[in-house]
Amino acid sequence: KAASAIHVPTLMDSIDITYFGHTVALPDLPEYQKFYAKLRAEIWEPKTFATLKEFLDKDTIYVDIGGWIGVTPFWASHLAKRVITVEPDPKCRAILKALAPRYSNVTVIEGALSPDKALKINAVAGFGSSETSALAIGDGEAVAVPGLSIVQVMPPTEEGPVFVKVDIEGYEYVIADEIAKLSRYRVKGLQVAVHPHLYARTLEGPKVLRRFKAAAATRELARRLAPASCALDMAPYASLSHYLWRSILLRGSPKGTDFLYRAAT
């Protein structure tokens, strides 16, 4: 079914949240209050913010593909030269557009990273959650959004080095070749959130077979994503194989992780 009417906050409907050293204006909506408690306590994705601190500076452009409600792109605006964030979820992108004027170096692009000109985005627990995906795993609500190529998202190469974060809820398996085009740019680092548990839900066959298919697809994903002259950092895992066995094949439910590619110095 089509997306129902979506409440979007005005510029005044915001709350200041301080986490990992910076204060950020985020939407003051009841559905996010429990999450904000985790954010203030700095227990939500501390590795992500440590990575951003490591890679971002006033010479670096940050591209955040899957900006959600602004948690990472608005925070990164304090560190980066410029922030470009891409978001397809209709509620989230409206929130981003409402709050982005507070950050002079943030640009919001409406759409989804995809080689296709348009695609269907599926809500999980309603639009506005962090789980909206182009995979067929939604709960009924869906909306068509523009597809954006890497060329349409990335800044001109002469603007400086770029750090890219991709968090697209399992769709990374489908468009790995599009993400791999980042090798054409001055990418100093690439962080891709990997969701084997979501990808496995789209596969056919018995549970054990789907698990092995997801592990094999994850190994291939790691190979295809690697930008030129970049090395894969799998911390806290000892290696990619360690992650595949420990957190996909031998675990009750596959666990996601981040693939972090570091450019050679």
Beta strands, then each sheet from edge to edge (+ up, - down):
strand 1: 14-19
strand 2: 22-27
strand 3: 61-65
strand 4: 82-87
strand 5: 106-110
strand 6: 112-113
strand 7: 118-122
strand 8: 142-148
strand 9: 162-166
strand 10: 187-194
strand 11: 230-233
strand 12: 257-263
sheet 1: 1+ 2-
sheet 2: 5+ 4+ 3+ 9+ 10+ 12- 11+
sheet 3: 6+ 8+ 7-
end
